[in-house]
């Protein structure tokens, strides 16, 4: 009897069944594939196509080749917002990831009030972006804001935090870290809870300290989560618009303007959709390049269980 079952399982599947399974598989994939093409691939192709045209006075699209890209290279504001975005990403991405990992390790321990700590860390994530911008706008208000109230205790004068080019970018970086660190913490916390406690016990038996165990065992096993979080953190650092509309509108003198906000401004304030498409293509190239670099660098250090 077992030999007959084995022969039945080893027998090749009829061609009609294979074709039917293929059709079923494609039908199951069709809804997701249509959504992906309609809302991801087609907009990207349309944006690239539109970047080679410009609207004339009659509203008709005229092919101009690479003229929009040449104008972009000569646009001093573009280089300024690109430089701003670079420093904004440098300030937010590593700090948010490090703080999220620290919070996750802390609330993963068996400590008193652990549930309350988790709630406190995660609360900024669920707040709407507009609400977050208004909260921090109150903190940064000259003379009346929380920061200036604290400075007043020490006899220091008020400061226009969002109106000074030297401090406005730092203020935005602090606000974004406050909002995003709790979101990334959830992923690290979930990953930590999936790790086997036997690993730490074995390391403790061998005499390894906590820091050594974390550096040599825990953190390498968290690399898949770190890769996912890093990609999302980079994308988030290039898509800040809501906070800028409420808090600074890119000022003063474009000191806080970022690339996506500049695209929004060009498209909806200056009504130059062709140039906005050109800037969007550059944004897509930057994000794609950074994502490929991260996959190429971190994927070799990822340990999947």
N, C-alpha and C positions, 0 to 999 in steps of 0.2 A: 504493500500500500504506500509506504513512503517513497518508494522508487517511482510509482506512478504519479504521485503529486509533484515530485521533482521534475519528471519529464514534462508534465503539464506546464509548470512554471517556466521551464527553460524553452518551451516551444515559442517560436517567433509569433509576434502579434499580427493578426491579419491586416492587410494593407488598408482595408476600409476602416478598421478601428483606429489605426495610426492617423489617417486623414481626419477622422472625426475628432480625435483628441487635439489635433493641431487647430482645427476650426474653433473648438471650444476655448482653447487657450487664447487665440486671437480675439475672440468675442469678449472674453473676460478682460483683456488688456485694452480693448477699444475705447471705453469711456475715459480711462486715465490718459491714454495716448492722445485722444482728441483734446482734452483739457490742456495737456502739456503743449501740444502744437498751437492751440488757439491762444493761450495766455503766456507762452514763453517763447517758442521758436518763431512764430509768425511776428510778434512784436519786435523781436531782435532783428530779424531780416528786414522788416519794414523800416525800422529806425536807421539801419545801415544804408538802405536804399534812399531814404529821405535826406540823408546827410550830404548827398551828392547833388541836391537841387536847391533852388532858392525861388521864392515867390516874387514875381515882378509886380508892377503897379496894378495890373489888371487881375492879379490873384492867381495867374497861371504858373505852374511849376516849370522852371527853366533849368536845364542841366548845366552845372558849373564845374563838374569834376571835383578836384581837390581844393577849390578856392575856399570853401568853408574851413578846411583844415589849416590852410595857410593863414587865414584870418585868425584862427584860434592860436596858432603859434606866435602871432604878433600881438595877442591880447594880454596886456599886463595884468588885468584882473583875473584871468584864467590862471596864470602862474601863481598869483597871490593866493587864490583859494585852494589851489593844488598844494602849495606849501603849507597853508593852514591845515588842510586835511591830513597831510603827512604827520605833522606834529600832534594833531588831535588823535590820530590812530596810535602813535607812539605813546601818548599819555594815557589812553583809555584801555587799550587791548591788554598789555601785560599786567597792568595794575588790577583790572577787573578779574582776570583769570586767577592771579595770585590771591587776591582777596576772597574770591569765591571758593578756591581750594582750602584756604585757611578756615573759613567759616564752616565748610562742609566737614572738615576733620574735627572741628570743635564741637559741632552739634551732633556728630555721629557717636561721640563718647557718651557713656552713661553718667550724665550729670543732672543735677537738680534743675528743673525749669527748662528742660531741653525742648519741649514742645513750644513753649513761649518764645524761646530764642529762635527757633525755626520760623515761627510766624513773624517775628520782628524782622528777620533778615529778608523774608520773602515779600513782605507787605509792599515795599516800593515797586516791585515788579507788576503788581496788579493795578496800580494807580494809572489812570489815563495820562498820556503824555502832556496834555494841556494842563491837567491838574498839577503834575510835577513841575512844569515850567512856572506856573503861578506861585507854587510853594517856594521855589528857589528865587523867584523874582522878589518875594517878600524878604528873603534872607539878604539879598544883595541891594535892597533899596537904600540909597544914600541917606544918612542921618537917622532914618526910622527903622531900617532893617535890623535883623538879629545880629549880624556881624558888627555893624556900627554901634549897636547897643552894647555889645561886649567890649568893643574898643573904647567906648565912652567910660567904662568902669575904670580903665587905666589912664584916663585923661587924654586919649588919642582923638584927633578930629575925625569926622566922617570921610568916607571915601566913595567915589563913584565907581564901584567895582565893574559894572558892565559898560561904563562909558570911557574907561581907560584902556587903550590898546595893549598895555602891558599886563593887565589882569583879566581881561574879558575871556581869553581862551582858557586860562586856568580855571576860571569859574565854571565854564561849560564842561570842562573835563571832570571836575569834582562832581557835578550834578549827574553826569552820565554814568560815572563809576557807581555812585550811590544807587542809581536805578537798576543797573545791569548786573551788578555783582550777585545779588540775591537770585536772579534768574539763572545764572550759570551755576550757582551753588546747588540748585536742585539736581542738576545732571551729575555733579560730582558726588552728591549725597547718595543718589541712586546707585552710582557705580561702586561706591564704598560699601554699600550694604550687600552688593553681590559678591564681594570678595570673601573667600573662605577664612574664618578665624583661625584655622589650623596653621596658616602661613605665619601669622604673628606669634602663635604659640611655639611653633618650631624655631622661629628666630629668637624668641626669649630663652628657650632651652639652650640654644647655642651661645647665649650671652650677648646677643646684639641689642644695642640700645634702641630707643624709639626713633631717634633721628636717622640712624643707620637703616633701620627696618623700613622707614618711610622712603628714604632715598633709594634704596636698592631693591625693595620689593613692592611697596604700595604704589609709589608714583609710576614706575614702569608699567604696572598693570592698569593704571589710569590713563595711559596714553591714547587709547581709542576715544575716550571722553574728551581729553585735552585737544585732540585733533578736531573733533566736532565743535567744541566750544570756541576754539581759535578761529575756525572758519566763520562761525556766526558772529564773533566779536569784530572781526575785520569788516564783514558786511555791514554790521550795525554802525561802525565808525564812519561809513561812507553814505549813510542814508538819513542823517539827522536833518530834519526840516521843521517839524512842529515846534520844537523848543526855540529855534532861531526866529520863527515868525512871531512868537509871543514875547521873547526876551530881548533880542538885539536887532532883528531884521538885517543881520549881516554886519552891523556897524560895531564900533565907529570906524569909518573909512575902510570897510571890508575886512577889518581885523578879525572878525568872528565868522565870516562867510565861508561856508564849506562847498564842496563841489556840487552836491545834489541840490543845495539851496540856490546856488548860482544857476543851475539848470532850470529850476522852478522859476526863478526870477526872469531869466531870458525868455522862457516859454510863455509865461502868463502876465508878466509886467511889460516886457519889451515886445511881446507878440512875434518873436522870431523863432518859429518852430524849427526851421532848417538848422540854425546854429545850435539850438537846444538838442536836436538830434545828433549833431556832431559831438557835442560835449557828452552826450549819453553814450555814444560809441566808445569814447575814451574811458569813461567810467567802467563800462563793461570790460574793456581790455585790461584795465588796472585790476579789477576784482578777479577776473579769470586768471591773470598772471600770478597774483598773490595766492589764489587757491591752489594752482598747480605747484607753486613753490612749496606751499605748506604740505601738500600731499607728498611731494617728492622728498621733503626733508623729514617730516614726522612719520610717514608711513613705514620707513625703515626701522623706526624705534617703537612701533606699535606691537604690543604683545596681546594677541587675542586668546581668550581662554577657551 
